[in-house]
Amino acid sequence: MTDYGYDLLFGAFITPVAQPAHQAVELAVVADRAGLDLATFQDHPYQPRFHDTWTLLAYAAARTERIHLSGNVLNLPLRPPAPLARSLASLDVLSGGRVELGIGAGGFWDPIVAMGGRRLTPGESVAALEEGIEVIRQVWAVDRPGPVQVRGEHYQVVGAKRGPAPAHDIKIWVGAYKPRMLALVGRAADGVLPSLGYLPGGAEDLAGINRHIDEAAGAAGRDPRAVRRLLNIGGRFAPMGRAFLDGPAEQWAEDLAGLALEYGVSAFVLAADDAPTIERFAAEVAPATRELVAGERLRRIDEHR
């Protein structure tokens, strides 16, 4: 059993549909008013049915007050890291420190190339992402002497001035599933953000994800607890329990508490595009899950005294 000890976060994974024009933003407002911690949007810049996610994030930041905002995950091959770093820092300052960076290496290469991006092999995309993260961190590191110096194979940012500094310590969460990408997370990122529906073995695959991250973090001299484990989830509310995340809110809370205590997941981001589901997740599932996890953590502490 693995529990990395983080406070739990709950969020919404909202589809950035272009029509109706304001639907995605209004759902972010719903999530904010309901008390969720995160509002996130997928990023497919080549998809004309979707709003541009960066524009959407900026607009949603202006319409919300408390909630943190993130791409889920931003497409690095079509978003150069140095301008992206400045954009993130600027929006973080303007929003009062409410922006996080969910980022990915890309994967749909035909449409990426059609938009002017470069086609990369799986290994190249991992290397490019690691270089991109280094560029972003160096741009934000305003207290370091001299300009940005990244001489990578995929990104060369040499001599650029640092800054602006973000308003808070923006977390970098990487969408990752396979060993090379998970090793990158262990070395260089603040969190991992997979989707439960993409894990062929379901929740049991989280143990392997943790193992790869923890081993890489240890090899890099990092504490594995420095890496938050986030998870995109989907489910259905129903009067009677039928399956995992398919039943009443109290069953959802038990299911999610199990993921937190067994696999160390500390942020649950629900794919939902309707206000009632988002509101119920915030009002019923989030507090009940927090209560279950807090109670079990106290029990474990007492057991080891």
Secondary structure as a PSIPRED ss2 file (coil, helix, strand):
# PSIPRED VFORMAT (PSIPRED V4.0)

   1 M C   1.000  0.000  0.000
   2 T E   0.000  0.000  1.000
   3 D C   1.000  0.000  0.000
   4 Y C   1.000  0.000  0.000
   5 G C   1.000  0.000  0.000
   6 Y C   1.000  0.000  0.000
   7 D C   1.000  0.000  0.000
   8 L C   1.000  0.000  0.000
   9 L E   0.000  0.000  1.000
  10 F E   0.000  0.000  1.000
  11 G E   0.000  0.000  1.000
  12 A E   0.000  0.000  1.000
  13 F E   0.000  0.000  1.000
  14 I E   0.000  0.000  1.000
  15 T C   1.000  0.000  0.000
  16 P C   1.000  0.000  0.000
  17 V E   0.000  0.000  1.000
  18 A C   1.000  0.000  0.000
  19 Q C   1.000  0.000  0.000
  20 P C   1.000  0.000  0.000
  21 A C   1.000  0.000  0.000
  22 H C   1.000  0.000  0.000
  23 Q H   0.000  1.000  0.000
  24 A H   0.000  1.000  0.000
  25 V H   0.000  1.000  0.000
  26 E H   0.000  1.000  0.000
  27 L H   0.000  1.000  0.000
  28 A H   0.000  1.000  0.000
  29 V H   0.000  1.000  0.000
  30 V H   0.000  1.000  0.000
  31 A H   0.000  1.000  0.000
  32 D H   0.000  1.000  0.000
  33 R H   0.000  1.000  0.000
  34 A H   0.000  1.000  0.000
  35 G C   1.000  0.000  0.000
  36 L C   1.000  0.000  0.000
  37 D C   1.000  0.000  0.000
  38 L E   0.000  0.000  1.000
  39 A E   0.000  0.000  1.000
  40 T E   0.000  0.000  1.000
  41 F E   0.000  0.000  1.000
  42 Q C   1.000  0.000  0.000
  43 D C   1.000  0.000  0.000
  44 H C   1.000  0.000  0.000
  45 P C   1.000  0.000  0.000
  46 Y C   1.000  0.000  0.000
  47 Q C   1.000  0.000  0.000
  48 P C   1.000  0.000  0.000
  49 R C   1.000  0.000  0.000
  50 F E   0.000  0.000  1.000
  51 H C   1.000  0.000  0.000
  52 D C   1.000  0.000  0.000
  53 T H   0.000  1.000  0.000
  54 W H   0.000  1.000  0.000
  55 T H   0.000  1.000  0.000
  56 L H   0.000  1.000  0.000
  57 L H   0.000  1.000  0.000
  58 A H   0.000  1.000  0.000
  59 Y H   0.000  1.000  0.000
  60 A H   0.000  1.000  0.000
  61 A H   0.000  1.000  0.000
  62 A H   0.000  1.000  0.000
  63 R H   0.000  1.000  0.000
  64 T C   1.000  0.000  0.000
  65 E C   1.000  0.000  0.000
  66 R C   1.000  0.000  0.000
  67 I C   1.000  0.000  0.000
  68 H E   0.000  0.000  1.000
  69 L E   0.000  0.000  1.000
  70 S E   0.000  0.000  1.000
  71 G E   0.000  0.000  1.000
  72 N C   1.000  0.000  0.000
  73 V C   1.000  0.000  0.000
  74 L E   0.000  0.000  1.000
  75 N E   0.000  0.000  1.000
  76 L H   0.000  1.000  0.000
  77 P H   0.000  1.000  0.000
  78 L H   0.000  1.000  0.000
  79 R C   1.000  0.000  0.000
  80 P C   1.000  0.000  0.000
  81 P H   0.000  1.000  0.000
  82 A H   0.000  1.000  0.000
  83 P H   0.000  1.000  0.000
  84 L H   0.000  1.000  0.000
  85 A H   0.000  1.000  0.000
  86 R H   0.000  1.000  0.000
  87 S H   0.000  1.000  0.000
  88 L H   0.000  1.000  0.000
  89 A H   0.000  1.000  0.000
  90 S H   0.000  1.000  0.000
  91 L H   0.000  1.000  0.000
  92 D H   0.000  1.000  0.000
  93 V H   0.000  1.000  0.000
  94 L H   0.000  1.000  0.000
  95 S H   0.000  1.000  0.000
  96 G C   1.000  0.000  0.000
  97 G C   1.000  0.000  0.000
  98 R C   1.000  0.000  0.000
  99 V E   0.000  0.000  1.000
 100 E C   1.000  0.000  0.000
 101 L E   0.000  0.000  1.000
 102 G E   0.000  0.000  1.000
 103 I E   0.000  0.000  1.000
 104 G E   0.000  0.000  1.000
 105 A C   1.000  0.000  0.000
 106 G C   1.000  0.000  0.000
 107 G C   1.000  0.000  0.000
 108 F C   1.000  0.000  0.000
 109 W H   0.000  1.000  0.000
 110 D H   0.000  1.000  0.000
 111 P H   0.000  1.000  0.000
 112 I H   0.000  1.000  0.000
 113 V H   0.000  1.000  0.000
 114 A H   0.000  1.000  0.000
 115 M C   1.000  0.000  0.000
 116 G C   1.000  0.000  0.000
 117 G C   1.000  0.000  0.000
 118 R C   1.000  0.000  0.000
 119 R C   1.000  0.000  0.000
 120 L C   1.000  0.000  0.000
 121 T C   1.000  0.000  0.000
 122 P H   0.000  1.000  0.000
 123 G H   0.000  1.000  0.000
 124 E H   0.000  1.000  0.000
 125 S H   0.000  1.000  0.000
 126 V H   0.000  1.000  0.000
 127 A H   0.000  1.000  0.000
 128 A H   0.000  1.000  0.000
 129 L H   0.000  1.000  0.000
 130 E H   0.000  1.000  0.000
 131 E H   0.000  1.000  0.000
 132 G H   0.000  1.000  0.000
 133 I H   0.000  1.000  0.000
 134 E H   0.000  1.000  0.000
 135 V H   0.000  1.000  0.000
 136 I H   0.000  1.000  0.000
 137 R H   0.000  1.000  0.000
 138 Q H   0.000  1.000  0.000
 139 V H   0.000  1.000  0.000
 140 W H   0.000  1.000  0.000
 141 A C   1.000  0.000  0.000
 142 V C   1.000  0.000  0.000
 143 D C   1.000  0.000  0.000
 144 R C   1.000  0.000  0.000
 145 P C   1.000  0.000  0.000
 146 G C   1.000  0.000  0.000
 147 P C   1.000  0.000  0.000
 148 V C   1.000  0.000  0.000
 149 Q E   0.000  0.000  1.000
 150 V E   0.000  0.000  1.000
 151 R E   0.000  0.000  1.000
 152 G C   1.000  0.000  0.000
 153 E C   1.000  0.000  0.000
 154 H C   1.000  0.000  0.000
 155 Y C   1.000  0.000  0.000
 156 Q E   0.000  0.000  1.000
 157 V E   0.000  0.000  1.000
 158 V E   0.000  0.000  1.000
 159 G C   1.000  0.000  0.000
 160 A C   1.000  0.000  0.000
 161 K C   1.000  0.000  0.000
 162 R C   1.000  0.000  0.000
 163 G C   1.000  0.000  0.000
 164 P C   1.000  0.000  0.000
 165 A C   1.000  0.000  0.000
 166 P C   1.000  0.000  0.000
 167 A C   1.000  0.000  0.000
 168 H C   1.000  0.000  0.000
 169 D C   1.000  0.000  0.000
 170 I C   1.000  0.000  0.000
 171 K C   1.000  0.000  0.000
 172 I E   0.000  0.000  1.000
 173 W E   0.000  0.000  1.000
 174 V E   0.000  0.000  1.000
 175 G C   1.000  0.000  0.000
 176 A C   1.000  0.000  0.000
 177 Y C   1.000  0.000  0.000
 178 K C   1.000  0.000  0.000
 179 P H   0.000  1.000  0.000
 180 R H   0.000  1.000  0.000
 181 M H   0.000  1.000  0.000
 182 L H   0.000  1.000  0.000
 183 A H   0.000  1.000  0.000
 184 L H   0.000  1.000  0.000
 185 V H   0.000  1.000  0.000
 186 G H   0.000  1.000  0.000
 187 R H   0.000  1.000  0.000
 188 A H   0.000  1.000  0.000
 189 A C   1.000  0.000  0.000
 190 D C   1.000  0.000  0.000
 191 G E   0.000  0.000  1.000
 192 V E   0.000  0.000  1.000
 193 L C   1.000  0.000  0.000
 194 P C   1.000  0.000  0.000
 195 S E   0.000  0.000  1.000
 196 L H   0.000  1.000  0.000
 197 G H   0.000  1.000  0.000
 198 Y H   0.000  1.000  0.000
 199 L C   1.000  0.000  0.000
 200 P C   1.000  0.000  0.000
 201 G C   1.000  0.000  0.000
 202 G H   0.000  1.000  0.000
 203 A H   0.000  1.000  0.000
 204 E H   0.000  1.000  0.000
 205 D H   0.000  1.000  0.000
 206 L H   0.000  1.000  0.000
 207 A H   0.000  1.000  0.000
 208 G H   0.000  1.000  0.000
 209 I H   0.000  1.000  0.000
 210 N H   0.000  1.000  0.000
 211 R H   0.000  1.000  0.000
 212 H H   0.000  1.000  0.000
 213 I H   0.000  1.000  0.000
 214 D H   0.000  1.000  0.000
 215 E H   0.000  1.000  0.000
 216 A H   0.000  1.000  0.000
 217 A H   0.000  1.000  0.000
 218 G H   0.000  1.000  0.000
 219 A H   0.000  1.000  0.000
 220 A C   1.000  0.000  0.000
 221 G C   1.000  0.000  0.000
 222 R C   1.000  0.000  0.000
 223 D C   1.000  0.000  0.000
 224 P H   0.000  1.000  0.000
 225 R H   0.000  1.000  0.000
 226 A H   0.000  1.000  0.000
 227 V C   1.000  0.000  0.000
 228 R E   0.000  0.000  1.000
 229 R E   0.000  0.000  1.000
 230 L E   0.000  0.000  1.000
 231 L E   0.000  0.000  1.000
 232 N E   0.000  0.000  1.000
 233 I E   0.000  0.000  1.000
 234 G C   1.000  0.000  0.000
 235 G C   1.000  0.000  0.000
 236 R E   0.000  0.000  1.000
 237 F E   0.000  0.000  1.000
 238 A C   1.000  0.000  0.000
 239 P C   1.000  0.000  0.000
 240 M C   1.000  0.000  0.000
 241 G C   1.000  0.000  0.000
 242 R C   1.000  0.000  0.000
 243 A E   0.000  0.000  1.000
 244 F C   1.000  0.000  0.000
 245 L C   1.000  0.000  0.000
 246 D E   0.000  0.000  1.000
 247 G E   0.000  0.000  1.000
 248 P C   1.000  0.000  0.000
 249 A H   0.000  1.000  0.000
 250 E H   0.000  1.000  0.000
 251 Q H   0.000  1.000  0.000
 252 W H   0.000  1.000  0.000
 253 A H   0.000  1.000  0.000
 254 E H   0.000  1.000  0.000
 255 D H   0.000  1.000  0.000
 256 L H   0.000  1.000  0.000
 257 A H   0.000  1.000  0.000
 258 G H   0.000  1.000  0.000
 259 L H   0.000  1.000  0.000
 260 A H   0.000  1.000  0.000
 261 L H   0.000  1.000  0.000
 262 E H   0.000  1.000  0.000
 263 Y H   0.000  1.000  0.000
 264 G C   1.000  0.000  0.000
 265 V E   0.000  0.000  1.000
 266 S E   0.000  0.000  1.000
 267 A E   0.000  0.000  1.000
 268 F E   0.000  0.000  1.000
 269 V E   0.000  0.000  1.000
 270 L E   0.000  0.000  1.000
 271 A E   0.000  0.000  1.000
 272 A C   1.000  0.000  0.000
 273 D C   1.000  0.000  0.000
 274 D C   1.000  0.000  0.000
 275 A H   0.000  1.000  0.000
 276 P H   0.000  1.000  0.000
 277 T H   0.000  1.000  0.000
 278 I H   0.000  1.000  0.000
 279 E H   0.000  1.000  0.000
 280 R H   0.000  1.000  0.000
 281 F H   0.000  1.000  0.000
 282 A H   0.000  1.000  0.000
 283 A H   0.000  1.000  0.000
 284 E H   0.000  1.000  0.000
 285 V H   0.000  1.000  0.000
 286 A H   0.000  1.000  0.000
 287 P H   0.000  1.000  0.000
 288 A H   0.000  1.000  0.000
 289 T H   0.000  1.000  0.000
 290 R H   0.000  1.000  0.000
 291 E H   0.000  1.000  0.000
 292 L H   0.000  1.000  0.000
 293 V H   0.000  1.000  0.000
 294 A H   0.000  1.000  0.000
 295 G H   0.000  1.000  0.000
 296 E H   0.000  1.000  0.000
 297 R H   0.000  1.000  0.000
 298 L H   0.000  1.000  0.000
 299 R H   0.000  1.000  0.000
 300 R H   0.000  1.000  0.000
 301 I H   0.000  1.000  0.000
 302 D H   0.000  1.000  0.000
 303 E H   0.000  1.000  0.000
 304 H C   1.000  0.000  0.000
 305 R C   1.000  0.000  0.000
